[in-house]
Amino acid sequence: MPTRTTLLTLTAVLGSAALTASAATYPQTVTHAAGTTTIPRQPLRVVALGPHALDLLLSIGVQPVGYGEASTFLKTPAFGSPIRDIKYLGSRVTSAPVNVGDRFNPNLEILTSLRPDLIVGETYAANVYPQLSRIAPTLLLDGIDRNAWQKTLPTLARVLNREAAYRAALTTYSKGVQATRAQLTAFGKKRVLVVWTAGGDARNTFTISGSDDWTGGLLRDVGLNVIDGQKKDAVVSVEGLAALDPDAVIVLAAGTSTPTRARAEWTAGAITSRLRASQAGQVYFFDYHLFRRIRGPIAAQLVERQLLKALR
């Protein structure tokens, strides 16, 4: 049991940290996936390249002035137009960010016109990092692996002087994981295979999402016994699924597929329909976009809600 002296010392340290967090100093030099970037002042106009970056920014209360995404996920086709509909995260966006184009290769002219103080993206944009850096300080984050955002969000929060908001987001995330885990105790005894497929011509090809990536890691954190492939992102045939013989399967509909279409193809499959998990009614279908592309504390809450609705 901690002594009174220890508690007083801890309180003093936390109090000091809180004071430091509320008085960020600039310039700041930040190391990230693409190199080292200096932030001269507190950024106020921020562009998010991709749903992962958007999740992180929104989770600490930062509204973007611009957003870049694959066109298949936006209903606003024209670059330079305000985006009114962003899947899953749109209800939390109040700034009507401008569509800056493809997150892999955004429109540099539109980006420049927004006069951003900071551009936040993922390593997918590494090929245009030099051009982005000439427009504004740019941070490229690696958010694919398990718990990756917990490592990068503190840095982003410090850059944006949002460390108190980060601590609140982390607390909310931790409570959500614990609450979900408590409600899925019975399901935790099952061996769960998590796969994604684009369906159509590829309906008999599946990629395993293991416990070392964001999706499998989150599901393991909430208590599911996730089955790992022989290697990261292992691809298996439908016969390979049968060989693994899981107690339950979570299928993520990728590409142009949907959970409804994935369910229909699975049910129609000669092998998939006869799997032990299928016969037991233990196959569940979700959207790849939410379960694998967004990868942040807000996405975690939304995933947990869908899991509880489907699995309990």
N, C-alpha and C positions, 0 to 999 in steps of 0.2 A: 504494500500500500504506500503511495507517495506521501512524504512528510509535508508538514506545513511549509517548511523552507523551500522544498522542491516546487510546491504549488505556487508560492510567491514568486520564485524565480521564473517559472514557466509563464506566469501572468505578465511579468515584466517583459519577457522576450516577445510574447504575442503582442503586447501593447506597442512595443518598439517597432515590430514588423508592420503593424497596422498603420503607424505614423509614417513609416517609410513608404508603404504602398500608396498612401494618399498624397504623397508629394513626389511623384516621379520627376526625374531630372532628364534633361536632354542637352546635347545629343546622346543617343543610345546606339551602341554597336551590337548587332544581333547576328549570331551564327545560325544558319538554317540549311536546308537540304541542298540549295544551289550555291552556297558560299557565305559571304559576310556582307551585311548591309548596315549602313549608318542611317539612323532616323534622326533628322535634325531637330524636329519639334513634335509636339503631340499631334498625331494625325486626326483630322476631323472629316476629311473626305476620303472614304475608303471604297475600293473596288474589290468585289469577291469574284474570283474565277473558279466556278464550280460549286456544287452543293455542299461539299465538305467545308470549304472556306466559309460559305454562307452560314452553315450551322454554327461554326465556332464563333463567328462575329455576332450572330443573333443571341447566342447563349450568354454573351457578356454585355448585351445591350447596345450593340453598335449596328446602326442601320446603314446599308451600303448606298452609294450614289450610282454604282454600276454593277452589273452582274453578267458573267459569261457562262454559257451552258451549251451542251449539245442541243442542236435544233429540235431533235425528236422529243425533248422534254419541255419545250416551251411552246405556248400558243401564239407568241409574238414573233413572227418570222422576220420582221424588218429590224436590222441593226439601227441603233440610235433611237428607237422608240421606247417609251416607258413600259416596263413589264408589269402586267396586272395579275398574272396567274403563274405562280411558281409551285410546283407539285410538293405537297406535304409541308413545306416551310412557308408557303404564301400567306397564311393567316397571321404570321408573326412579322411580316414585312410591311412597314408603314411608309417607306420612303419612295415607292414607285421607282426603283432603280432603272437606269437606262440599259438596254440590251447592247452589250459591247461585242457580241458575236461569240464565236466558238471559243470555249475555254482553253482549247489546245493552241489556238492561233487567233487571238482576238483582233478586232479591228483597231489598229494603232491610232488612226486619226480620231475615231470616236473616243478612245481612251484619253488621248491628249486633250480633247475638248472638255472633258469632265474636270480637268485640273486636280487630279487626285493627289492626296498626301501620302497614300499607301496603297499598294496593290498586293492582295493576298491570294495565292493560288496553290496548286499542288505541283509535284515534280513532273506531271504531264506537260507542263508549259516550259520545261527546261530549254527547249530549242529556241524559244523567243525571249528567254530571260534577259539577254543583253539589251534588246529593244525595249522591253518593259522597264528595265532599270533606268533607261534614259528618260522615260516619262515621269517616273516617281520611284521612290524606294520600294523594292519588291521583295516579298518573302514567299518562298515556295516551301510548302510543308509536305512531309511524308506521313500520310494518315491511314495507310492500308493495314498495317500490322495491329495486333491486339494491343489495346491501351495506348496506341500511338498518340491520340489526341490529348491524353492526360500529360504527355511530355511536351507537346507543342503549344497547347492553350495557355499555360502559364507565361510563356515567352510573349505570345500575342497580347495577352492581358497587360503585361508590363509595358509593352510598346505603346499600347493605347491608353495607359493609365486607368485600367479597369480591373485591378487585382482584387478589390472587394467583390466585384461582380463575379469574377472567376471562382472565388472561394464559395460564394453562394451557389453557383452552378454545380460545382463539384459536390457540395453537400446534398443538393437535390438529386443529383445522379446517384450518389451512394445510397440514399434512402430509397430511391426507386428500385435499385438492384436488390436491396435487402428485402423490400416488400414483395417484389415479384418472386424472388427465390422462396420466400416463406409460403407463397400460394401455389408453387409448383413442386412441392416436396414429393408428392406421389409420382409425378412424371419424371423426376430425377433418377428413378430406378431404371428407366428404359434406356437402351442404347439407341441414340438418335443420329441418323445420317442427315447432314445438311448438304444439299446439292443445288446447283443452278443450271438452267438449260434455256436455250433460245427457242426451243420448240421447232415446229415445221420440219424441214429436212433434217434438222439436228435433234429431233425429239428423242432419239435413242442414245444421245451423247450427253454426259453429265459431268460437271466439274465439282469436286468435293470442296466444301468450305470447312477447313479444319479449325482446331482450337487456337491456332497461332495467328489467324487473321482477325479482322475486326468483328465480322459476323459470328464466327464460331466462338471467338473469345467472349463476346457479350453473352451468347447463349450459355456458355459454360459458367460465366459469372452468375447468371440467374438460376443455376442449378441443373442445367441439362447435361447429360452424359454424352457429349459430342464425340462421334467417331472420326478419327483422323485418317487421311489417306496415306499412302506410302511416301508421298512427297507433297510439298506445298502445291495447292491448286491441281491436284492429281485429276486427270480426266479418265473416266471409266465408261464402259459401254453398259447397255442395259443388262447384259449378262453379268457384268462386274457388280452391279447393284445386288443381283440375286445372290452372288457369292458372299457378299458382306452380310446379308441376312439381318438387317437392322430391326429393332423392335418398332421404331417409328421413323418416318422420313419427313423432312421439311424441304419442299421444292420451291425454289425461287424462280419466278418467271422473268427471263431476261430478254433483251432486244425488243422486238415488236410483240412478243408474247404477253399474255396477261395471266393472272392466277386462274381465271375461269377457263381460258384456252388450255393452260397447262394441265388442269384437272381433267378436261375432256380427253386430251391426248394420253394422259396417264391411264385413265379408266379404259380407253380403247386399246391399249397396248397388251399384246398377248402375254408378255412376261411381267410387266409392271403391275398389271391388274391381279396377277396371281402371287405376288410377293406376300410374305406372312404379314407385313405391316399393312398392306392393302386389305387383306382379308379381315384384319382386326379393326379396320377403320382408323388406322393411325398414320395417315398420310395427310399433310397439311400444305396448303399452297399460299404463297405470299409474293409480294412485288419485290423484285431484285433491286429496283431503284431505292426503295426505303431501306431494305435490309443490307445492302452492300455499298451503295454509292455515296450516301450522305455522311455517315460515320462520325457522329458527334454526340454531345450530350442530349440535344433535342431529339435526334433520330432514335437514341436509346429509349427515351420515354415513349415514343410512338411505337417502336418495335415491341416494347414490353406490354403496351396496351393490346396490341394485336395478338401477342402470344397468350395473354391471359384470357382473352375472348375465345380463342380457338382451342386451347389446350386444357383449360380447367373442366 
